[in-house]
Amino acid sequence: MKPVFFVAVGVVIGALVASRVTATTGGRRFLVELDTRTKAFRSAILDGYRSREAELRARPDPDA
């Protein structure tokens, strides 16, 4: 039960901080840049995952 409480507290604190940060122009700009970089990172991870998955699927089955 304790971990759920701490997660809930973290979410509330994060929401409050985000609302304060977005109240300023610099804060909004920072969050937009952070979002852009996060999406680029996610895209790179997915590309690597898909590439590796295709590579593994292309290998012949060693048990055949």
C-alpha positions in Angstrom: 0.0 0.0 0.0 2.9 2.3 0.7 4.3 2.3 -2.8 0.9 3.2 -4.3 0.7 6.2 -1.9 4.2 7.4 -3.0 3.4 7.0 -6.6 0.2 9.0 -6.1 2.1 11.7 -4.2 4.7 11.8 -7.0 2.0 12.2 -9.7 0.3 15.1 -7.8 3.6 16.9 -7.2 4.6 16.4 -10.8 1.3 17.8 -12.0 1.6 20.8 -9.8 5.2 21.5 -10.9 4.2 21.1 -14.6 1.3 23.5 -14.2 3.6 26.1 -12.6 6.3 25.6 -15.3 3.8 26.0 -18.1 2.7 29.3 -16.7 5.9 30.9 -18.0 7.0 31.3 -21.6 10.4 29.8 -20.8 8.8 26.9 -19.1 6.6 26.2 -22.0 9.5 26.4 -24.4 11.5 24.0 -22.2 8.6 21.4 -22.1 8.2 21.6 -25.9 11.9 21.0 -26.3 11.8 18.2 -23.8 8.8 16.6 -25.6 10.6 16.9 -29.0 13.8 15.2 -27.6 11.8 12.5 -25.9 9.9 11.7 -29.1 13.2 11.5 -31.0 14.7 9.2 -28.4 11.6 7.0 -28.5 11.8 6.9 -32.3 15.4 5.9 -32.2 14.7 3.1 -29.7 11.8 1.8 -31.8 13.9 1.9 -35.0 16.6 -0.1 -33.3 14.1 -2.6 -31.9 12.4 -3.1 -35.3 15.8 -3.4 -37.0 17.0 -6.1 -34.6 13.7 -7.9 -34.7 13.9 -8.1 -38.5 17.4 -9.3 -38.3 16.5 -12.1 -35.9 13.5 -13.1 -38.0 15.7 -13.3 -41.1 18.0 -15.8 -39.5 17.5 -19.5 -40.4 15.9 -21.7 -37.7 18.8 -23.6 -36.0 16.4 -26.4 -34.9 15.1 -27.1 -38.4 
